[in-house]
Amino acid sequence: MPRQVRIEYAGAMYHVMARGNRRADIVFDDGDRKTFLRTLGEVCKRAGFRIHAYVLMNNHYHLLLETPQANLSVGMGWFQNAYTRRINTRHRLWGHLFGGRYKAIVVEPGNCYWTLLDYVHLNPVRAGLVGEKEGLETYAWSSLPLYLNEPGNRPDFLETGMAFEVSGCSDDAEGRRGFLMGLERSVDWGNPTQAGVVFGSEQRRPDLSVHAALRRGWFFGSQAFRENLMSKLKIKLDEGGRLKANGYNGPEIKDHGQDVAERLAAAGCEYFELKEGELGNLPKSDERKALIASMIQRQTTVPLDWISERLKMGVRAGVCRSIKRHRERVKQDEGMARVEREIMSTINS
């Protein structure tokens, strides 16, 4: 079966979901759950993602995710690989953690976005993990409890403005209570397995089934949204109605990670007064190059091949060793940490 085409363009909104390999668990304890959220925060910083909603279950996760740059594949590839490595290391496992590629469909803003926001937050109800008397916010591993916090008590990667806007709620104590009550009213406790799938309001019901769209579709929205996507991105369908693999990217694809990486490389070279032509004459493990490489790897999703070529550091394995040695030195040398902060300040100013 051919792979589903990834539709990527700046400002796209997606519902993203992935399950464990053979539907096995992807978390084994709360330490793993914290690692998942830490890694999610890191990919948002590296790739510029904005998370509008998330839920982490034992054997799968859901994200409602916005990409200001057209870089879904790069960012999600880094995220799942990094999380897999961390879990395998922590539990002395090996091999695949996730069952193939993640599923991603494009989401239309407005009511369809709101529908999927509820769908994500009500996943624990459908799974029988939250009962009527417990309160929807008692499931700790979703973004719903964070929506009910004051803005200053939410992680930087969580974007809540659009959700409060489409729900007609303000982001104050009263508005947050209304946000939760609206979600509670959408649950039929006589049939909790359909929470977020069967809707009580015709105004909020899209013209297609949530489950059908998420399992088999490539977009979630109106016919007009579909036609606009196909026209704007020059999407074509084959005779079976499947997306063709050519012409699905927007006209101006820009990798957020590579843009930040280039600025870090330039800022680091300027700080150390290194000219571009001199990089190849320096030892591959030069401490200045290792410092710049470490910052690029920590702040972006660019591959080691890119770092190696840009800084003239030789093979990928050598780059890894140089970065590892540098990070060990930083733990003992506050001066190196200060240099990194000074370089970062030049690209953030």
C-alpha positions as CSV (number, residue, x, y, z in Angstrom):
1,M,0.0,0.0,0.0
2,P,1.5,3.4,-1.0
3,R,2.2,5.9,1.8
4,Q,-0.2,8.7,2.4
5,V,1.1,12.0,1.0
6,R,2.0,14.7,3.6
7,I,0.3,18.0,2.9
8,E,2.5,20.8,4.2
9,Y,2.1,24.5,4.0
10,A,2.8,27.4,6.3
11,G,0.0,28.0,8.9
12,A,-1.5,24.5,8.5
13,M,-3.5,22.9,11.3
14,Y,-3.3,19.1,11.8
15,H,-4.8,16.3,13.8
16,V,-1.8,14.0,14.4
17,M,-2.1,10.5,15.9
18,A,0.3,7.6,16.4
19,R,-0.1,4.2,18.1
20,G,2.4,1.9,19.6
21,N,4.0,-0.8,17.5
22,R,1.4,-3.6,17.3
23,R,-0.8,-1.4,19.5
24,A,1.6,-2.0,22.4
25,D,2.2,0.7,25.1
26,I,4.3,3.8,24.3
27,V,4.5,4.8,28.0
28,F,5.2,2.5,31.0
29,D,5.1,4.9,33.9
30,D,4.7,8.6,34.8
31,G,8.4,9.1,34.1
32,D,7.7,8.2,30.5
33,R,4.8,10.5,30.4
34,K,6.9,13.4,31.6
35,T,9.5,12.5,29.0
36,F,6.8,12.6,26.3
37,L,5.8,16.1,27.3
38,R,9.3,17.3,27.7
39,T,10.1,16.0,24.2
40,L,6.9,17.6,22.9
41,G,8.0,21.0,24.3
42,E,11.4,20.5,22.7
43,V,10.1,19.9,19.2
44,C,7.9,23.0,19.5
45,K,11.0,25.0,20.2
46,R,13.0,23.4,17.5
47,A,10.4,23.3,14.8
48,G,8.2,26.2,15.8
49,F,5.2,24.0,16.3
50,R,2.2,25.3,18.3
51,I,0.2,22.6,20.2
52,H,-3.5,23.5,20.6
53,A,-4.5,20.3,22.3
54,Y,-2.9,16.9,23.2
55,V,-3.8,13.7,25.0
56,L,-1.4,11.0,25.9
57,M,-2.9,7.5,26.4
58,N,-1.0,4.3,27.2
59,N,-0.6,3.1,23.6
60,H,-1.2,6.2,21.5
61,Y,-1.4,9.9,21.5
62,H,-3.4,12.7,19.7
63,L,-2.2,16.2,18.9
64,L,-4.0,19.2,17.5
65,L,-1.0,20.9,16.0
66,E,-0.2,24.1,14.0
67,T,2.8,24.5,11.8
68,P,3.7,28.2,11.2
69,Q,6.3,26.9,8.7
70,A,5.8,24.0,6.3
71,N,7.8,21.5,8.3
72,L,5.4,18.9,9.7
73,S,7.5,15.9,8.5
74,V,10.8,17.2,9.7
75,G,9.5,18.1,13.1
76,M,7.4,15.0,13.7
77,G,10.3,12.8,12.5
78,W,12.5,14.3,15.1
79,F,9.9,14.1,17.8
80,Q,9.1,10.4,17.4
81,N,12.7,9.4,16.9
82,A,13.9,11.4,19.9
83,Y,11.1,10.0,22.2
84,T,11.8,6.4,21.0
85,R,15.5,6.8,21.8
86,R,14.8,8.1,25.2
87,I,12.3,5.4,26.1
88,N,14.5,2.7,24.8
89,T,17.5,4.0,26.8
90,R,15.4,4.4,30.0
91,H,14.0,0.9,29.8
92,R,16.9,-0.8,28.1
93,L,14.8,-1.7,25.1
94,W,15.5,-1.6,21.4
95,G,13.6,-1.3,18.1
96,H,10.5,0.5,17.0
97,L,8.2,2.1,19.6
98,F,5.6,3.3,17.2
99,G,3.7,1.3,14.7
100,G,4.8,2.9,11.5
101,R,4.3,6.5,10.5
102,Y,2.0,8.9,12.4
103,K,-1.3,9.8,10.9
104,A,-1.8,13.5,10.0
105,I,-4.8,15.2,8.4
106,V,-5.3,18.8,7.7
107,V,-8.0,20.6,9.7
108,E,-10.2,23.5,8.7
109,P,-10.3,26.4,11.3
110,G,-13.6,27.1,13.0
111,N,-16.2,24.5,13.9
112,C,-14.1,21.6,12.6
113,Y,-11.2,22.7,14.7
114,W,-13.5,23.0,17.7
115,T,-14.9,19.5,17.0
116,L,-11.4,18.0,17.1
117,L,-10.4,20.0,20.1
118,D,-13.3,18.3,22.0
119,Y,-12.5,14.9,20.4
120,V,-8.9,15.1,21.7
121,H,-9.9,16.2,25.2
122,L,-12.6,13.5,25.5
123,N,-10.4,10.6,24.6
124,P,-10.0,9.5,28.2
125,V,-13.8,9.4,28.5
126,R,-14.2,7.2,25.5
127,A,-11.5,4.9,26.9
128,G,-13.4,4.6,30.2
129,L,-10.6,6.3,32.2
130,V,-12.8,9.2,33.4
131,G,-16.3,8.8,34.9
132,E,-19.2,11.1,35.3
133,K,-18.5,11.9,38.9
134,E,-14.8,12.3,38.6
135,G,-14.6,15.4,36.4
136,L,-13.2,15.6,32.9
137,E,-10.2,17.6,34.1
138,T,-9.0,14.8,36.4
139,Y,-7.1,13.0,33.6
140,A,-3.7,14.5,34.1
141,W,-2.1,13.7,30.8
142,S,-4.0,15.9,28.4
143,S,-4.0,19.6,27.8
144,L,-7.5,20.1,29.3
145,P,-6.3,20.6,32.9
146,L,-3.9,23.2,31.5
147,Y,-6.7,25.1,29.8
148,L,-8.3,25.5,33.2
149,N,-5.1,27.0,34.7
150,E,-4.2,30.7,34.6
151,P,-2.2,31.6,31.5
152,G,1.1,31.9,33.5
153,N,0.7,28.3,34.7
154,R,0.7,26.8,31.2
155,P,3.7,25.5,29.2
156,D,5.0,27.8,26.5
157,F,4.2,25.3,23.7
158,L,0.5,25.3,24.4
159,E,-1.6,27.7,22.3
160,T,-5.0,28.3,23.9
161,G,-6.2,31.6,22.2
162,M,-7.9,30.0,19.2
163,A,-9.8,27.4,21.4
164,F,-11.2,30.1,23.7
165,E,-12.1,32.2,20.7
166,V,-14.1,29.5,18.8
167,S,-15.8,28.3,22.0
168,G,-16.9,31.9,22.8
169,C,-15.2,31.8,26.2
170,S,-12.8,34.3,27.7
171,D,-9.5,33.3,29.3
172,D,-10.5,34.3,32.9
173,A,-11.9,32.3,35.8
174,E,-15.5,32.5,34.6
175,G,-14.6,31.8,31.0
176,R,-12.5,28.8,31.8
177,R,-15.4,27.4,33.9
178,G,-17.7,27.9,30.9
179,F,-15.2,26.2,28.6
180,L,-15.2,23.1,30.9
181,M,-19.0,23.1,31.2
182,G,-19.4,23.3,27.5
183,L,-17.2,20.2,27.1
184,E,-19.2,18.4,29.9
185,R,-22.5,19.1,28.1
186,S,-21.2,17.4,25.0
187,V,-20.9,14.0,26.8
188,D,-23.8,11.6,26.9
189,W,-22.9,9.5,30.0
190,G,-25.3,6.9,28.9
191,N,-23.0,6.2,26.0
192,P,-19.6,7.6,26.9
193,T,-17.8,5.7,24.1
194,Q,-19.2,8.2,21.7
195,A,-18.0,11.3,23.6
196,G,-16.8,13.8,21.1
197,V,-18.1,11.8,18.2
198,V,-21.9,12.2,18.6
199,F,-22.7,15.9,18.9
200,G,-25.6,17.5,20.7
201,S,-25.5,20.7,18.6
202,E,-26.1,20.7,14.8
203,Q,-24.2,24.0,14.6
204,R,-21.0,22.2,15.7
205,R,-21.4,19.0,13.7
206,P,-19.4,19.0,10.4
207,D,-20.7,17.3,7.3
208,L,-18.6,14.2,7.9
209,S,-18.0,11.6,10.5
210,V,-15.0,12.3,12.8
211,H,-14.0,8.7,12.9
212,A,-14.2,8.2,9.2
213,A,-12.2,11.4,8.5
214,L,-9.5,10.5,11.0
215,R,-9.2,6.9,9.9
216,R,-9.4,7.2,6.1
217,G,-9.4,10.9,5.2
218,W,-6.7,13.4,4.3
219,F,-8.6,16.5,5.5
220,F,-11.3,17.4,8.0
221,G,-13.5,20.2,6.9
222,S,-16.0,21.5,4.4
223,Q,-16.1,20.8,0.7
224,A,-15.0,24.4,0.1
225,F,-12.0,23.9,2.3
226,R,-11.1,20.7,0.4
227,E,-11.4,22.5,-3.0
228,N,-9.3,25.4,-1.7
229,L,-6.6,23.0,-0.6
230,M,-6.5,21.2,-3.9
231,S,-6.4,24.4,-5.8
232,K,-3.8,26.2,-3.7
233,L,-1.5,23.2,-3.4
234,K,-2.2,21.8,-6.8
235,I,-3.3,18.5,-5.3
236,K,-4.4,15.8,-7.7
237,L,-6.2,12.5,-7.2
238,D,-5.6,9.2,-8.9
239,E,-8.5,7.1,-10.3
240,G,-9.0,5.5,-6.9
241,G,-9.4,8.9,-5.2
242,R,-6.0,8.8,-3.5
243,L,-3.7,11.8,-3.4
244,K,-0.9,11.8,-5.9
245,A,2.6,12.2,-4.5
246,N,3.6,15.1,-6.7
247,G,2.6,18.8,-6.2
248,Y,1.3,18.6,-2.7
249,N,3.7,21.2,-1.1
250,G,2.9,24.9,-1.0
251,P,4.9,27.2,-3.3
252,E,7.1,28.6,-0.5
253,I,8.5,25.8,1.6
254,K,10.9,27.0,4.3
255,D,12.3,24.7,6.9
256,H,12.1,26.6,10.2
257,G,14.9,24.4,11.7
258,Q,17.3,25.1,8.9
259,D,16.7,28.8,9.1
260,V,17.4,28.9,12.8
261,A,20.4,26.6,12.4
262,E,21.9,28.9,9.7
263,R,21.4,31.9,12.0
264,L,23.1,30.1,14.9
265,A,26.0,29.1,12.7
266,A,26.5,32.6,11.5
267,A,26.1,34.1,15.0
268,G,28.6,31.6,16.4
269,C,31.2,32.2,13.7
270,E,30.8,36.0,14.2
271,Y,31.2,35.6,18.0
272,F,34.4,33.6,17.6
273,E,35.6,35.8,14.6
274,L,35.7,32.8,12.3
275,K,35.6,33.4,8.6
276,E,33.7,30.9,6.4
277,G,36.8,29.9,4.5
278,E,38.6,29.1,7.8
279,L,36.2,26.4,9.1
280,G,37.7,23.7,6.9
281,N,41.2,24.5,8.1
282,L,40.3,24.0,11.8
283,P,40.4,20.6,13.5
284,K,37.1,18.8,13.0
285,S,36.7,18.6,16.8
286,D,37.6,22.3,17.4
287,E,35.9,23.4,20.6
288,R,34.3,26.4,19.0
289,K,32.8,24.4,16.3
290,A,31.6,21.8,18.8
291,L,29.9,24.6,20.8
292,I,28.1,25.9,17.7
293,A,27.1,22.4,16.7
294,S,25.7,21.6,20.1
295,M,23.6,24.7,20.1
296,I,22.3,23.9,16.6
297,Q,21.4,20.3,17.6
298,R,19.7,21.4,20.7
299,Q,17.6,24.2,19.1
300,T,16.7,22.8,15.7
301,T,15.7,19.6,13.9
302,V,18.4,19.8,11.2
303,P,20.2,16.5,10.6
304,L,23.8,15.8,11.6
305,D,24.8,15.8,8.0
306,W,23.7,19.4,7.7
307,I,25.8,20.4,10.8
308,S,28.8,18.4,9.6
309,E,28.8,20.1,6.2
310,R,28.0,23.6,7.4
311,L,30.8,23.5,10.1
312,K,33.2,21.2,8.3
313,M,33.3,18.6,11.1
314,G,33.7,15.4,9.1
315,V,31.5,12.3,9.5
316,R,28.3,12.3,11.6
317,A,29.8,10.0,14.3
318,G,32.6,12.6,14.9
319,V,30.0,15.4,15.2
320,C,28.1,13.3,17.8
321,R,31.3,12.7,19.8
322,S,32.3,16.4,19.7
323,I,28.9,17.5,20.8
324,K,28.8,15.0,23.7
325,R,32.3,16.1,24.9
326,H,31.3,19.7,24.7
327,R,28.1,19.2,26.8
328,E,30.1,17.4,29.4
329,R,32.5,20.4,29.6
330,V,29.6,22.8,29.8
331,K,28.5,21.1,33.0
332,Q,31.8,22.0,34.6
333,D,32.4,25.4,33.0
334,E,30.0,28.2,33.5
335,G,32.0,30.3,31.1
336,M,31.0,28.0,28.2
337,A,27.4,28.2,29.2
338,R,27.6,32.0,29.3
339,V,29.0,32.0,25.8
340,E,26.1,30.0,24.5
341,R,23.7,32.4,26.2
342,E,25.4,35.4,24.6
343,I,25.3,33.8,21.1
344,M,21.6,33.0,21.6
345,S,20.9,36.6,22.6
346,T,22.2,37.8,19.3
347,I,19.7,35.9,17.2
348,N,16.8,36.6,19.6
349,S,17.3,40.3,19.7
